[in-house]
Amino acid sequence: MDGIIAMILQNNVDFITEANRLKAIVIEKEEERQHDMRPRRRSLWIHPITAQRMTRGVFSTLYMELRGDPEKFFSYVRMKAENFDILVERVQHLIRRSDTYCRFSITPAERLMVTLRFLATGESLSSLHFQFRLGISTISGIVRHTCRALWDGLHEEYIPHPTMQTWVEVADRFLEVCQFPNCLGAVDGKHIRIVKPAGSGSQYFNYKKYFSIVLMAIADADYKFVAVDIGAYGRSNDSQVFKLSSMGRHLYGQTFQFPPPRPLPQTSEPPMPFVCVGDEAFQLSEHLLKPYSSRGLTNTKRIFNYRLTRARRMVECAFGILTAKWRVLLTSINLKTDTVDEVVKACVVLHNYVISKEQLSIEDHSAETTFTDYSNQTYRSSATVSRIRDHFAEYFISPQGRIHWQDDRV
């Protein structure tokens, strides 16, 4: 019995000893981690390379040369010099910093140029660091703050909350350009590729097999964005994102200031509601039309799908123009998700700003638009909403609403 007791006591001693050893290891590792997290002391107050920013940086050496060549300036910052100057005036009070006794502050023009170059190319912060001779952390702060300032300073004028008068103007323009009456805009979503955020799991992993956030937008007939919603998880599909977004809640809940229903052109009755147009991913509603399913299409339904496709292409073209000019949206953005939202918002408002200042030529693309054969519908629609779509379809084959080339295209 004494031997058994002695053995048990020895085992307890060994267990306690091992536990103490493991505890000491954990404490040592935690101390090392805390030590690594402490701010490191800089070996230099300012690096010799960045110290020469005023004489050898891109802004000090290239900016004035670019001002002398309009084409090169436009290629570098994606806008004309006069519009760049207007932009500096609009946001300088939001991005200006004070000089100190130790150094001069970075001017608003240089801050804007760094940000526009980042948005126009998607270059890494390290690449911009060597070009502009600014610290990487400094550039990171400049991009974040300037993007926020661009949105704050421009969105009330270039992406204001749509009013009833705004919707009427958009609808009249759609009728002129796309021959689609009572159309408030074309809606679609775009995935913006990002580097996987730490600890996010699969929230941002989309069906295209990369990580993203979703930009949901309504575009008008001039390729400008009327309303946007930014930041939804990439794993959600367009319909889910739209229903959960502020735009979707407005549209399905009818809380936007939509104009009252009015008859279609050259008809007296019945009055038809104003609608947005989307693809087959969206849910049919009183204020959102989507194509008929490809199963059992009649000629009337084919023509309706073609006419809706002509109108819906405006948002796809808007996304194409947006990403062609601001190529950061074509890269995997390696920033925090909050900063990515600011970057996308800045790109969207700059898109509208540049188009407003530098008008695009809107050509007739009727011969280029082809009928798209859509897959089966996902959602069941109510009889009332279906009748609205059917009435539009009947109007498009009537003498009042038909266009002469539509039969050839379907």
Stockholm file with secondary structure:
# STOCKHOLM 1.0

chainA/1-410         MDGIIAMILQNNVDFITEANRLKAIVIEKEEERQHDMRPRRRSLWIHPITAQRMTRGVFSTLYMELRGDPEKFFSYVRMKAENFDILVERVQHLIRRSDTYCRFSITPAERLMVTLRFLATGESLSSLHFQFRLGISTISGIVRHTCRALWDGLHEEYIPHPTMQTWVEVADRFLEVCQFPNCLGAVDGKHIRIVKPAGSGSQYFNYKKYFSIVLMAIADADYKFVAVDIGAYGRSNDSQVFKLSSMGRHLYGQTFQFPPPRPLPQTSEPPMPFVCVGDEAFQLSEHLLKPYSSRGLTNTKRIFNYRLTRARRMVECAFGILTAKWRVLLTSINLKTDTVDEVVKACVVLHNYVISKEQLSIEDHSAETTFTDYSNQTYRSSATVSRIRDHFAEYFISPQGRIHWQDDRV
#=GR chainA/1-410 SS CHHHHHHHHHHHHHHHHHHHHHHHHHHHHHHHHHHHHSCCCCSCSSCHHHHTHHHHSHHHHHHHHHHTCHHHHHHHHSSCHHHHHHHHHHHHHHHCCCCCSSCCCCCHHHHHHHHHHHHHHCCCHHHHHHHHTCCHHHHHHHHHHHHHHHHHHHHHHHSCCCCHHHHHHHHHHHHHHHCCTTEEEEEEEEEEEBCCCTTCTTTTBCTTSSBEEEEEEEECTTSCEEEEEEEEETTSCHHHHHHHSHHHHHHHHTCSCCCCCBCCTTCCSSCBCCEEECCTTSCCBTTEECCCCSTTCCHHHHHHHHHHHHHHHHHHHHHHHHHHHSGGGGSCBCSCHHHHHHHHHHHHHHHHHHHHHSCCCCCCCTTTCCCCCCCCCSSCCCHHHHHHHHHHHHHHTSTTTCCTTHHHHC
#=GC SS_cons         CHHHHHHHHHHHHHHHHHHHHHHHHHHHHHHHHHHHHSCCCCSCSSCHHHHTHHHHSHHHHHHHHHHTCHHHHHHHHSSCHHHHHHHHHHHHHHHCCCCCSSCCCCCHHHHHHHHHHHHHHCCCHHHHHHHHTCCHHHHHHHHHHHHHHHHHHHHHHHSCCCCHHHHHHHHHHHHHHHCCTTEEEEEEEEEEEBCCCTTCTTTTBCTTSSBEEEEEEEECTTSCEEEEEEEEETTSCHHHHHHHSHHHHHHHHTCSCCCCCBCCTTCCSSCBCCEEECCTTSCCBTTEECCCCSTTCCHHHHHHHHHHHHHHHHHHHHHHHHHHHSGGGGSCBCSCHHHHHHHHHHHHHHHHHHHHHSCCCCCCCTTTCCCCCCCCCSSCCCHHHHHHHHHHHHHHTSTTTCCTTHHHHC
//
